[in-house]
Structures are given as C-alpha cells and as structure tokens.
Amino acid sequence: MFRYLPFKEDIVSSDVTVYTSFGIRFMQSAGNGWVKLNSVSDVSVDKSFVANLCKLFTDNQLDPIHLTDVLEDSL
C-alpha cells in the first residue's frame, strides 16, 4: 500500500528570491509502519492542489513508478 503526503518547503530561486512551495512525499507500508520511498520537490505553490493530488494518488493507489508521468499530465 502506498501513501502520498504533501510537504512544505522554502525554495531559493536563481535570482535569490525565496518562495514557499509544496512537494509530494511517498511512502509504502511495511510491517510495523511506513517507509519513505522518495519525494518530489517543488510541485506547486498551491497547497490545496498538492493536497488534492496526494489524496487522489493515495485513494487510487498510484504506483510510484508512474508518479512523474501523472504529475506532468496534471500540471
């Protein structure tokens, strides 16, 4: 079973401007809990958009091997 969670991060752009963005962390259930598999940084500055994607991915049990393609299609 997979779980997708949004996370907040501060990003420094090339012109040294700092902005808040949200990424997606994905985990897999294992024996006694959850194991972090990986994360995708700087998906969007829209918190609710990223949270909705995480819910959709978790509810539909998106396999992480498809995450990059699905994110590209979502943006």
C-alpha positions as CSV (number, residue, x, y, z in Angstrom):
1,M,0.0,0.0,0.0
2,F,1.2,3.5,-0.9
3,R,0.7,6.8,0.9
4,Y,1.3,10.2,-0.6
5,L,1.7,13.2,1.6
6,P,2.3,16.9,0.8
7,F,5.2,18.7,2.4
8,K,6.1,22.4,2.6
9,E,9.5,23.8,1.6
10,D,11.1,27.1,1.1
11,I,12.8,27.3,-2.3
12,V,15.5,29.8,-3.3
13,S,15.3,30.7,-7.0
14,S,18.2,31.6,-9.2
15,D,17.6,35.3,-8.6
16,V,17.8,34.6,-4.8
17,T,14.1,35.1,-4.3
18,V,12.7,32.8,-1.6
19,Y,9.2,31.3,-2.1
20,T,7.1,28.6,-0.4
21,S,6.3,25.6,-2.5
22,F,4.8,22.2,-1.8
23,G,6.2,18.8,-2.8
24,I,4.9,15.2,-2.5
25,R,6.5,12.6,-0.3
26,F,5.6,9.0,-1.0
27,M,5.7,6.1,1.4
28,Q,5.0,2.3,1.4
29,S,3.5,0.3,4.2
30,A,5.9,-2.1,5.8
31,G,5.5,-4.5,8.7
32,N,5.2,-2.1,11.6
33,G,4.6,1.2,9.9
34,W,5.5,3.3,6.8
35,V,8.8,3.5,4.9
36,K,9.6,6.7,3.0
37,L,10.4,5.8,-0.6
38,N,11.2,9.2,-2.0
39,S,9.8,12.7,-2.7
40,V,9.2,15.1,-5.5
41,S,10.1,18.7,-4.6
42,D,8.5,22.0,-5.8
43,V,5.4,20.5,-7.4
44,S,3.3,23.7,-6.9
45,V,2.9,26.8,-4.8
46,D,-0.8,25.9,-4.4
47,K,-1.1,23.9,-1.1
48,S,-4.7,22.6,-1.8
49,F,-3.7,21.5,-5.3
50,V,-0.9,19.3,-4.0
51,A,-3.0,18.0,-1.1
52,N,-5.8,17.0,-3.6
53,L,-3.2,15.2,-5.8
54,C,-1.9,13.4,-2.7
55,K,-5.4,12.3,-1.8
56,L,-6.2,11.2,-5.3
57,F,-2.9,9.2,-5.6
58,T,-3.4,7.5,-2.2
59,D,-7.1,6.7,-2.8
60,N,-6.3,5.2,-6.2
61,Q,-3.0,3.6,-5.1
62,L,-0.9,5.1,-7.8
63,D,2.3,3.1,-8.2
64,P,5.2,5.5,-7.7
65,I,6.8,4.4,-11.0
66,H,4.0,6.4,-12.7
67,L,4.2,9.5,-10.4
68,T,6.4,11.6,-12.7
69,D,4.2,11.0,-15.7
70,V,1.0,11.7,-13.8
71,L,2.4,14.9,-12.3
72,E,3.4,16.1,-15.8
73,D,-0.1,15.4,-17.0
74,S,-1.6,17.2,-14.0
75,L,0.4,20.5,-14.4
